[in-house]
Amino acid sequence: MSTAQAGEMLPASEPTIRKYLQEGKLRGYRVGKLYKVSVESIKDYRREHAVIPNPPPSPPRRPRRRFRAMRPGLCT
């Protein structure tokens, strides 16, 4: 795929895609003056750089009761 198409999938600009190819962050090859990017390379990059959201916070815990024996109905 072309750098423009790769840029739409990531999303990133064409110069950024070319930079990623030169740095080895994406795999592809050059045909004359044009770069071609591997679709698998795009998928791998997206998987490696995926943002995983933080899980929601757990609900606050209720305080423990210290003196259970003082509650009515528990004393014998």
C-alpha positions in Angstrom: 0.0 0.0 0.0 1.1 3.6 -0.5 2.3 5.9 2.2 -0.9 7.9 1.8 -3.0 4.8 2.4 -0.8 3.8 5.4 -1.2 7.3 6.8 -5.0 6.9 6.7 -4.8 3.6 8.6 -2.6 4.7 11.4 -3.4 7.9 11.2 -0.2 9.7 10.4 1.1 12.0 7.7 3.0 10.7 4.7 6.3 12.2 5.9 5.8 10.4 9.3 5.2 7.1 7.5 8.4 7.6 5.4 10.2 8.4 8.7 8.9 5.2 10.3 10.0 3.2 7.3 13.5 4.7 7.4 13.7 4.1 11.2 12.5 0.5 10.8 9.3 1.0 12.8 7.3 -0.1 9.7 8.3 -2.6 7.1 8.1 -1.8 3.4 10.2 -1.3 0.3 11.0 1.5 -2.2 9.9 1.5 -5.8 11.8 4.4 -7.5 10.9 7.4 -5.5 7.8 5.8 -3.9 7.6 3.7 -0.7 5.3 0.8 -0.4 4.2 -0.3 3.1 3.3 -3.8 4.1 -0.2 -4.3 5.4 1.0 -6.7 8.1 3.5 -4.1 9.2 0.7 -1.6 9.7 -1.3 -4.2 11.7 1.8 -5.0 13.8 2.5 -1.3 14.5 -1.1 -0.7 15.6 -1.1 -3.7 17.9 2.2 -2.7 19.5 1.1 0.9 20.0 -2.5 0.3 21.0 -3.7 2.4 24.0 -5.3 0.2 26.6 -7.7 2.2 28.8 -7.3 2.0 32.5 -10.0 -0.1 34.3 -12.6 1.8 36.2 -11.8 2.4 39.8 -13.2 -0.1 42.3 -16.0 1.1 44.5 -14.9 2.4 47.9 -14.8 -0.2 50.7 -17.2 0.1 53.6 -15.4 0.4 57.0 -15.2 -2.7 59.0 -17.1 -2.8 62.3 -14.7 -3.2 65.2 -17.0 -4.2 68.0 -19.5 -6.8 66.7 -20.3 -8.0 70.2 -21.7 -4.6 71.1 -24.4 -4.7 68.5 -27.8 -5.5 69.8 -28.9 -9.1 69.4 -25.4 -10.5 69.3 -24.7 -10.5 73.1 -25.7 -13.7 74.9 
